[in-house]
Amino acid sequence: QVQLQESGPGLVKPSLTLSLTCSVSGMSITTDGYLWNWIRQPPGKGLEWMGAITYSGSPYHNPTLKSRTSISRDTSRNQFTLQLSSVTPEDTAVYYCASIGDDKWGQGTQVTVSS
């Protein structure tokens, strides 16, 4: 019954910051042992794990994106957030939030970086 849903802008201009929110229903994001992930898939390419935040609020990052990535959470709203700064057209992708261990994924949201 757990559901995840991404929300945020579909179009972002280069050099700005992309902010996406994942809303979780059916369970608390503070449930012991859970890891809440962000994954993206550029067109024609494979999945790329971006980072995650634990049930206790500790973030993890893909080293290739760490300098531009911030992952946080709002437990009062049962949401977690991705911020990706200094975006370029190479950041164009479908972005997913997921609890991978449970194989629970959002439907994905298309983000295009273009001026």
N, C-alpha and C positions, 0 to 999 in steps of 0.2 A: 504493500500500500504506500510505500515511500515514493514520492515524486519529487523531481527536481526540475526547475524551470529557469532558463537564462533570460535576462532582460537587459536592455541597454541600447545604445544607438547603433543603427545599421551602417552609418556612414561617419567617418572621422577624417578630419583633415590632417595631412602630414605635419609632424612635429608636435602635435597635441597629444593628450593623454586619453586613452581608451579606458572607460570604466564600465564593467559588467557586474551584474548582481545575479547570484543564484539563490532562488527562493526554494526552501526545502519544506515539504509538508509530509506528515505521516510519522515523523520522529524528530527528536531534538538533535540539533547539530552538536550538542554537548554530550551526547551518549558515549559512554566509555569505549575507547578503542577505535573510533571512527576517524577516517581521514577523508577530507573533502577536497577534491581535485579540480584543477582546470586543465583542459586539454584542447588543442586546436588542430585543425586540418586545413592547410592551404590547398587551393585548387590543384588537383592532379597529384597530390603528395600524400604521404602517410600521416598518421597521428603523431603529434608532438606533445609530450607532457610538459606543462609549463610550471606547475607548482601545486602546492596544497597547503592546507591548514588543518592541524589536528583538532580533535574534540576539545582539547584544553587550550587551544589558541596559538600553538607553535607553528610558524610557517616554514615551508621548505620550497626551494626554487631549483629549476633547471639552471645549471651554471651558465649556460649560454645566454640566458635571459635575465639572470639575477639582478643585474645593475638597473634594469628597466622595470622590474616587476615588484609589485606590492600586493600581498594577499592579506585580507583582514576579514573580520566577521562582526556581525551585529546579533548577539544572542537574543536580544529582546524581540527581534523580528525573525529569528531563525533563518538568517541569510548570511552568505559569505560573498566577498567581493574581490574582483580582480581589477587591478589598475596596471596598465602597460603604458609607459611614458615614451615620448619621442617616437611616435609610430611612423612607419614608412609604408609604401605600398606592399613591401614584402610581408607585412603583418596582416594583409588581407587573408581571411580564412573563415571557416566555420568554427565557432568557439563553443565548447561543451563544458558543463560542469558535471561531476560524477562522483559517486561513491563506488570505486572500482571493485573493491572486495565483494560488494553486494551486487555488482553488475547493474547498478542503477545509474542511468544517464539522463540528462536533460535532452530535449529534442534538438538542441544546437541552435545557434543564432549566427546568421551571416553578418560579418563585419567587413566592410570595404574601406580601405584607406585611399582616399583620392581627394585632390583639390578641386 
